[in-house]
Amino acid sequence: MTRSTGAVKAGGREVTRAEVEDFLYAEADILDAWRYDDWLALFEPGARFEVPATDWKGESALASGSFVTDDWDLLRARVKRLKSRKAHAENPPSRTHRMVSNVRLHEHDDPALLRVTAAFLIHRARDGEFDPYAGRYDHLLVVDGEGLRFRLRRAVLGHELLRPGGRLSFIL
C-alpha cells in the first residue's frame, strides 16, 4: 500500500515520510560533497546498489542490462576507487547538485523493510558541460534501532539514452 502522508509501520515502529525525506536529503548532501565514507555508512552490510539500463522493464538487474549492479564487495570497491586518484573520469570531481522530490512510502511484505520511491534530478557540471540526469529512486530501507539504512539503492534513469560522450562516473 502506498502512503503519501502520515506514516508506515516498519521495523516495529512508525516511520514518517518526513523521516525518510530527511534521510534522502542528507544522502543527497553527502553525495554532492563527495563524502563517500559517510555515504557507505548509510548502507547495511550486504546491501546492493543498482542503476538499470535505460530500457529496464522491472526485471532483475542481474537478468537485464544495467549500468551498475554492485553487491556489497563491489559497492565498497567503488567507494574506494572514487576516493582515489584512479578515478580518472572524476579527477577532479564533477560538481553536482541533487534534488529529491515526490517521496512515497510503501509497505513491504517483510515487516523490517520499507520500500521508498522518489523522483530525482541531478545537475552535473564537468569538463565545460552541464548535464541533467532525471529519474526515480526505488529503494528498500531497513528500519532498525539505528534508524534507516539502504538494503537496496536503485536509481532508474528516465532518459531514453545518454547523450554522446555522456558517462555515469559519479553516483546517481
N, C-alpha and C positions, 0 to 999 in steps of 0.2 A: 504494500500500500504506500502511496506517495503522500507526503505531508508537506504543504507549502508554508504552514505556520505551526506554531506550537512546538511539540517535542515528540520524539520517538523513543520507545523503550529499547535499549540495547545494553549489553554488559551488566544487566541487573539494575540499571538506573535510567532516568530520563535524560536524553541528550537533546539539547535545543539547537535550533537552526543557528542561532547567534553563536553558540559554542563552536559549531562546525565552520561557520563563516570565519570566525577569529582564527581557527586552525589553518584554514586555506589562505587567509590573508597573510598570516605570519609566514607560511611556506613561500608565498609569492615574494615577500620582502627578503627572505633568506636567499632565494634563488637570484633575485635581482642584485644582491650584494655579493654573490659568488661565495657564500659561506657553506661549502659543500659538506663539511663535517656536521654542521648543525642540521643540514637537510637530511643527511643519512640517519641522524638520531630520530627523525620523525617516522622511521620505518621500524617494524618489528623484525627481529632476526628471522630470516627465511622468506621475507617479502619478495614481491615481484614488481617490476617496472616495465610497462608496455607502451609502445607507440605503434599501433597497427598502420598498415599501408592505407593510402587514401581511398582505396576501393573496398575497405573492410566492411563486411556484412554482419558482424557479430559472432562469427565462428571463433574457435580457439586461435589465439595469436600464433601458437606453435603450428597450427594446421594451415594458416594462411600467410600471405606475405606481410612483412612488418618492417618498420624502421628499427625498432628496439624490442627485444624480448629478453630482458635481463632477469635472471634468477638472482638470488642473494649474493652469490660469489661475483657474478658479472656486474651487479649494481655497485658493490664495493670497489671493484676494479675500475669501473667508470669514474667513480668519485676520485680515486687515487690518480688516474690519468688526467682528469680535468684540473686537478690541483698542481700538476707537474708541468714542466716546460715541454713535455712530449705531446701535449695537446696543441699541435701547431696551428690547427684551424681556429683555435681560441686563445692565441697568444699574440697580442694582449686580448683579454676577454672582450666579447661583444658587450655593448651596452643594451640592457633590456629593461622593459617596463611592462609589468604584468597587471592585467585587470581580470578579476574573477567576479562573476555575477550569476544570477538565476540559480542559486544554490537550492537543491531539493534533497530532502532526506527520504530514504526508502527503507522500510523494514526488510529484514533478511531472514531466511529460514534458520540460520544459526543465530541464536539469541545473543551471542557475544559480538556479532558483527553488525555494521551499519553500512548500507550502500548509499553513496552520495554521488549525485550528478551536479554538474555546474558548467557554465559557459566560461571560456577564457578568450582573451585577446592579448597577445604578446607582441609588443613592438620591439624590433631588434635593429640596432644600428651597428654596421660592420663594414669596413673597407669602403666607406663612402656610400654605401647602400642603406636604405631604410626599408625593412620588410615587416609586414604584419603577418602574424600566424594566428588564425582563429580556429576554434574548435570547441570540444566539450570534454570534460573530465567525467570518468566513470570509475569511481574508487570504491574499494572495500576497506572500511576502517575498523580496527579493533578498538573496542571500548573496554577499558580496564581502570584500575585504581590510579594509574599514572596519567590518565587522560585518553587522548586519541592518538592512534598510530596507523600508518598505512600497512595493510596486508597486501593490497594490490593498488598500484597507482597507474591508471591508464589515461593517456592523453590521445584523443581521437581528433585528428585534423579535419576541418571542414572543407579543405581545399580539394579540388579535383586533381590537381597536380602542383608540384612545386615549380617555381619559376626556374628557367635555365640558370644553372650555377647556384641555385638555392641549396642550402645544406642544413642539416639538423645536427650541428656540432655542439649545441648547447641543450639544456634540459627544457622541454616544453612544459 
